[in-house]
């Protein structure tokens, strides 16, 4: 899912349920800032999505906190939702 917001002078970015997989709640958001070799920052947010039936590990990617890309993480490492994390170390 891609999401774009329009900034205003009173603009504040909030995490809010934006898809069917997270319509009940979003919890345990963890923000990590990565800086690439060109000194440009990208922010990754891992969080748990819940829709009254399923718990899913999700990821948001943004460089500007205006445009967001959100995906559900898949695979053995994220099966229980607690066995994964990001670190800005290279």
Secondary structure, DSSP 8 states (H G I E B T S, - for coil): -EEE----TT--------SGGGSSEEEEEEEEEEE-TTS-EEEEEEEEEE-SS-EEEEEEEESSSSEEEEEE--SGGGTTSSS-------
